[in-house]
Structures are given as C-alpha cells and as structure tokens.
C-alpha cells in the first residue's frame, strides 16, 4: 500500500476543483487533472452532509477500496479527488467501484 500517493495540501485540492474535469454520479463525484509527474495521486473528501464520523469514515474506506482495485488499470500522470455524496456510506462497495470505473472511462484515464 506504500505505492499510493495521497494529496494532502489544500492548494492541490483547490487546483483540482478549479481546473479539473468533474464527473458526477449519485454516489461519487470525481475530479481529474493531468499532473506534471508520472505519479498517480489521489485525495478523498467527505463533508458533514455525508453524516457523522462513522458514516464519513465508511465512505472514505469504500472509496479508497474502489480506487485500490482500479489502480493498476490507470494511466500514470493524473491527480484525482473523490468527493463522497450523501448516499455513499449506504451503498455496497461494488456500486462505488462501478461509478468510479465509469468516471475513469469517461475521463479517458483507463489503459
């Protein structure tokens, strides 16, 4: 799991929100932008609308699991931000995976 690089700085998230391409589904919002390196980086945000701490943690866990499944199929050199929606903690992880895969296909970042 040490291969995964996460976004932590507010400026990285802001750059994706401003300039990135967004893809929306009922369980997930994905922002994608090309970065200057050959690394894949990702960040996850969950707002208070998702629920209390337990639900927000579950939403992050499900999104992270879906990303780890798709990781080997992604082209290098992109940044991603995944935003949990209010339905995210209540759906099965397969549904989040399907939504994420559709977003990645639409973005053209799958190999």
MOJO-V100820 format. One record per residue. N is the residue number from 1. SS is DSSP state (2 for helix, 1 for strand, 0 for the rest). OMEGA is omega in degrees with one decimal (NA if undefined). D_LAST is the distance of its C-alpha to the last C-alpha in Angstrom with 2 decimals. Layout:
# MOJO-V100820
n: [N N]
ss: [SS SS]
omega: [OMEGA OMEGA]
d_last: [D_LAST D_LAST]
This chain:
# MOJO-V100820
n: [1 2 3 4 5 6 7 8 9 10 11 12 13 14 15 16 17 18 19 20 21 22 23 24 25 26 27 28 29 30 31 32 33 34 35 36 37 38 39 40 41 42 43 44 45 46 47 48 49 50 51 52 53 54 55 56 57 58 59 60 61 62 63 64 65 66 67 68 69 70 71 72 73 74 75 76 77 78 79 80 81 82 83 84 85 86 87 88 89 90 91 92 93 94 95 96 97 98 99 100 101 102 103 104 105 106 107 108 109 110 111]
ss: [0 0 0 0 1 1 0 0 0 2 2 2 2 2 2 2 2 2 2 0 1 1 1 1 0 0 0 1 1 1 1 1 1 1 0 0 0 0 0 0 1 1 1 1 1 0 0 2 2 2 0 0 2 2 2 2 2 2 2 2 2 2 2 2 2 2 2 2 2 2 2 2 2 1 0 0 0 1 1 1 1 1 1 1 0 0 0 2 2 2 0 0 2 2 2 2 2 2 2 2 2 2 2 2 2 2 2 0 0 1 0]
omega: [-177.8 179.2 -173.3 -179.6 -178.5 173.6 -178.7 -175.4 179.3 -178.7 177.3 177.5 -179.3 178.8 178.9 179.5 -177.6 -169.5 -175.7 175.6 -176.8 177.8 -170.8 170.3 -178.4 -177.3 -173.0 169.2 -177.8 172.7 -176.5 174.1 176.9 176.4 -174.2 -179.5 177.3 -179.6 169.0 178.7 -179.6 175.3 -179.6 174.3 175.9 -179.3 -179.2 176.9 179.8 179.8 178.6 -169.6 -178.1 -179.8 178.0 178.4 177.7 179.1 178.0 -179.0 -179.4 178.4 179.2 179.5 178.5 178.6 179.6 177.4 -177.8 -169.9 -175.4 -179.5 -175.9 174.5 179.1 173.7 -179.6 171.4 179.7 167.4 178.5 -179.3 178.9 175.7 -175.6 178.6 -171.1 -177.7 -175.2 -177.3 176.6 -177.2 178.6 179.4 176.9 177.5 179.6 179.1 -179.4 179.4 176.3 178.2 -178.4 176.3 178.9 179.8 -179.4 -178.6 175.0 178.8 NA]
d_last: [20.80 21.87 18.38 17.86 19.24 20.95 22.36 26.11 27.78 28.95 28.11 24.36 24.54 26.79 24.52 21.66 24.23 25.69 22.92 19.71 18.34 19.36 18.37 21.18 21.88 25.07 23.77 21.42 20.94 17.81 18.06 15.23 16.01 14.81 16.83 18.61 17.30 14.23 14.73 13.25 16.41 17.47 20.81 22.46 25.59 28.03 31.15 34.53 34.08 31.79 34.86 36.71 35.33 34.58 32.47 30.62 29.87 28.63 26.33 24.85 24.57 22.76 20.24 19.70 19.26 16.56 14.66 15.21 13.83 10.44 10.48 8.80 5.56 5.66 5.62 9.31 12.19 12.57 15.49 15.84 19.16 19.70 23.15 24.85 26.92 30.25 28.88 26.27 28.73 30.05 27.03 25.42 22.31 20.45 21.13 19.73 16.52 16.32 17.12 14.57 11.73 13.31 13.56 9.93 9.23 12.30 11.37 8.26 6.49 3.80 0.00]
